[in-house]
Amino acid sequence: MYSENKPLFTLSIGEFIALAKELINETINEKELEKKLLGETADKKDEHFNIKELADFLKCSKVTIHKYKKNGLPFYRTGRKVLFKKTEVLNFMRVIKSKRVIQG
């Protein structure tokens, strides 16, 4: 079919389509492998929580969430809505946990 030494402009339409499909499939397979290695799924996006959802997720009160905000928990405000990224919350909680271990 396609020889690497053969100039691209000499390919027939069928050969070009087959080559394009092959390259696209290789690229898709590489991307899927990268996602598997990073532990991500194809449709997963960074989860966001509001205060109530975060309190349920961390199994604590909304007052505790506000205390965490004062202590540096990253959050985003859109109008009156306060949102937290799951990855940033988990990183913050790891830092808090390590500080408790050192102090206690």
N, C-alpha and C positions, 0 to 999 in steps of 0.2 A: 504494500500500500504506500505509505509515506516513508521516504528515505530522508534522513537528516541532511544529506548532501544535496537533495533536490531543491532547487529554488522554489519559493512559495508561489510565485506567479505562474509556474508551470503546472500547478495542481489542477486537476479537473474539479468540477463543482462537487461531485460525490466525495472525492478525496478530501477536499477542504472541509466539507460538512462533517465527515468522519473525524478529521483532525480536531476540529472545534469541539465536537462532542467529547472526545477523549480528554482534551485539556480541561474542559468544564468539569467533567467527572473527577479528574485528578484533584482539581482545586477544591471541589466540594468535599471530597474524602479527606483532604488535608485539614480543612476547616473543622470538620466533624471530629477528627482526631485531636486537634488543638482544644476543642471544647471539652472533650472527654478528659483530657489531661488536666485541664483547669477545673474540672468538677462542675461545669456549667451545662445546662441543657440549652437546646436551640431557642426555646421560647422564654427562657427565664430572664426576667429583668430585675433590677434592684428593687426590692420590696420597700414600700413606704408605710409607715404607721402614723396614725394620729395619736393623741395622748391616751385615749381610752384603749385603743388597740395595743399600744405599747405597754400599757399597764397590765392588760390581759396576757400579753406575750411574756413579760417579765414576772408575772404573778406578784404584782405589788400594787400599791394605791396610786391614784393620780397625783396626790401630794408628793409622794416619793419621786415621781417623774419630774415634777417642778423643782424639787431639791437637786436632782441630777442635772437639770438644765442650769441651775445656778452654779453647780460645780464643774461645768464645762461640757456637758453632753451636747454634741453638735445637733442643731435643728434648723429647719428652714421654715420661714413664714411666708405664706401666700395669702394676703389679706388678713383675715382673722384666724385662718387655719394654720396650725403648727404641725409640721411633718418631720419625721425622723427616718433616716435611711437605716435599714436593718444592718448592713455591714458596719456602718459607723457606730451604731449602738453596741454591737457585739465587741468591737474593738475597744470602745469606752469601758464596757463592763470588764474586759480583761485587764485593762489598766487599773481600774478601781480594785479589782480582786488582788492584783499583785501588790498594790499599795497597802491593802489590809494585811496581807501576809507579812510584809516587811515591818509594819507598825506593830502588829500583834504578835 
